Amino acid sequence: RRVLLDNLHNPTGVAVDTTGGVLVLDMAGRRLLRRAVDGQVAIVSSTLNRASAIAVGPDGRIWLAARRATDRDDNGDDRDDDDQSPARDDKADTTPAAEYVIGHVNEAGALVAAASGFMGIRGLAADNGALYAALARLSAERGRSRTTLVRLPVRPDGSAGPVEPLLHDIPRQPRSVAIDSTGAVFISGQADGSNGYADATGVIVKRQPGDRIVMFASWLSNPA
């Protein structure tokens, strides 16, 4: 075991780019760092606002989820407000929460937004022509029904097509998302107490091509 990067302040995401470089999101430091295969460390961006998830597309494009640069909490700090806690359900309809955007990082290190209207993005996965995001809900949603997994078609110029909701309410409090070579999408989080699983049990849900949903793993302890 060896240390690749240190002096991080609340790292929230890691990915490997097409050259083998390791990309790390440093949320509190507002930075995206890259450690090349030769050990050289560079700052890709230093202007990110609450960046919470990262993915690298097959074409090498770096995708991030973050707040818009101008979004701040009323008290002036950058506390995260992802609206994931069940205790906050009653406040969700009346208390404004900062929206997150999904975009790619340009050569200057700026985040170029491709889609917006998300709350609490906790995972991103990139595939040929599409992004998948695990989130607390869409900002337009009200009440207890929540979209937890969406697909974003990606055009060659980096813009995104309409958001396609894929999963609702499962898993509760999603944490991460991944996609395999067959196109199946995996999303981790917590069960909601239904289907024989204890409330807050860690699970991984698998969405197969053709919209078939299966429980891939269960009774996990705090899946990341």
Residue pairs with C-beta under 8 A, 6 or more apart in sequence:
4 22
4 35
5 22
5 24
5 33
5 35
5 41
8 24
8 26
8 29
8 33
9 26
9 27
9 28
9 29
10 26
10 27
10 28
10 29
11 24
11 25
11 26
11 27
12 25
12 26
12 27
12 51
12 52
12 53
13 24
13 25
13 51
13 52
13 53
13 54
13 64
13 124
14 22
14 23
14 24
14 25
14 54
15 22
15 23
15 54
15 55
15 56
15 62
16 22
16 23
16 56
17 23
17 34
17 56
17 60
17 62
18 56
18 58
18 59
18 60
19 36
19 37
19 60
20 36
20 37
21 34
21 35
21 36
21 37
22 34
22 35
23 32
23 33
23 34
23 44
23 54
23 56
23 62
24 32
24 33
24 34
24 35
25 31
25 32
25 48
25 51
25 52
25 53
25 54
25 64
26 32
26 33
27 48
27 50
27 51
27 52
29 46
30 46
30 47
30 48
30 49
30 51
31 43
31 44
31 45
31 46
31 48
32 43
32 44
32 45
32 48
32 51
32 54
32 62
32 64
32 105
32 109
33 41
33 42
33 43
33 44
34 41
34 42
34 43
34 44
35 41
36 42
43 109
44 62
44 105
44 109
45 105
45 109
45 110
45 111
46 109
47 69
47 109
47 110
47 111
48 64
48 66
48 111
49 66
49 67
49 68
49 69
49 71
49 78
50 66
50 67
50 71
50 78
50 80
50 98
50 100
51 64
51 65
51 66
51 111
52 65
52 66
52 80
52 82
52 100
52 120
52 121
52 122
53 64
53 65
53 121
53 122
53 123
53 124
53 133
53 134
54 62
54 63
54 64
54 65
54 124
55 62
55 63
55 124
55 125
55 126
55 131
56 62
56 63
56 126
57 63
57 126
57 127
57 131
57 154
58 126
58 127
58 128
61 104
61 126
61 158
62 104
62 105
63 102
63 103
63 104
63 105
63 124
63 126
63 131
64 102
64 103
64 104
64 105
64 111
64 124
65 100
65 101
65 102
65 118
65 121
65 124
65 133
66 100
66 101
66 103
66 111
67 78
67 98
67 99
67 100
67 101
68 99
68 101
68 113
68 116
69 111
71 98
71 99
72 78
72 98
73 79
73 81
73 98
80 120
81 97
81 98
81 120
82 97
82 119
82 120
82 121
82 122
82 136
83 92
83 97
83 119
83 120
83 136
83 137
84 120
84 122
84 136
84 173
85 173
86 172
88 95
89 144
92 137
92 142
93 142
93 143
97 119
97 139
99 116
99 117
99 118
99 119
99 139
100 116
100 118
100 119
100 120
100 121
100 135
101 111
101 113
101 114
101 115
101 116
101 118
102 113
102 114
102 115
102 116
102 118
102 121
102 124
102 131
102 133
102 152
102 160
103 111
103 112
103 113
103 114
103 115
104 111
104 112
104 114
104 158
105 111
105 112
106 112
112 158
114 152
114 154
114 158
114 159
114 160
115 152
115 160
115 163
117 138
117 139
117 140
117 163
118 133
118 135
118 138
118 139
118 150
119 135
119 136
119 137
119 138
119 139
120 135
120 136
120 137
121 133
121 134
121 135
121 136
122 134
122 135
122 136
122 174
122 175
122 176
123 133
123 134
123 174
123 175
123 176
123 177
123 178
123 187
123 188
124 131
124 132
124 133
124 134
124 177
125 131
125 132
125 177
125 178
125 179
125 185
126 132
126 154
127 179
127 183
129 153
129 154
130 151
130 152
130 153
130 154
131 151
131 152
131 154
131 160
132 149
132 150
132 151
132 152
132 166
132 177
132 179
132 185
133 149
133 150
133 152
133 177
134 148
134 149
134 174
134 175
134 176
134 177
134 187
134 188
134 189
135 147
135 148
135 149
135 150
135 174
136 146
136 148
136 173
136 174
137 146
137 147
137 148
138 146
138 147
138 150
138 163
138 165
141 147
144 169
145 168
145 169
146 168
146 169
147 165
147 167
147 168
148 167
148 168
148 169
148 170
148 171
148 172
148 174
148 187
148 189
149 165
149 166
149 167
149 174
149 177
149 185
149 187
149 207
150 163
150 164
150 165
150 166
151 163
151 164
151 166
152 160
152 161
152 163
152 164
153 160
153 161
153 162
153 164
154 160
154 161
155 161
166 185
166 207
167 187
167 205
167 207
167 213
169 192
170 189
170 191
170 192
170 205
170 213
171 187
171 188
171 189
171 190
171 191
171 192
171 203
171 204
171 205
172 189
172 190
172 191
172 192
173 189
173 190
174 187
174 188
174 189
175 188
175 189
175 223
175 224
176 187
176 188
176 223
176 224
177 185
177 186
177 187
177 188
178 185
178 186
179 185
179 186
180 186
182 208
182 209
183 209
184 206
184 207
184 208
184 209
185 206
185 207
186 204
186 205
186 206
186 207
186 216
187 204
187 205
187 207
188 202
188 203
188 204
188 205
188 220
188 223
188 224
189 202
189 203
189 205
189 223
190 199
190 200
190 201
190 202
190 203
191 197
191 198
191 199
191 200
191 201
191 202
191 203
191 218
192 199
193 199
195 215
197 203
197 215
197 218
197 219
201 218
201 219
201 220
202 218
202 219
202 220
202 221
202 222
202 223
203 215
203 216
203 217
203 218
203 219
203 220
203 223
204 215
204 216
204 217
204 218
204 220
204 223
205 213
205 214
205 215
205 216
206 213
206 214
206 215
206 216
207 213
208 214
217 223
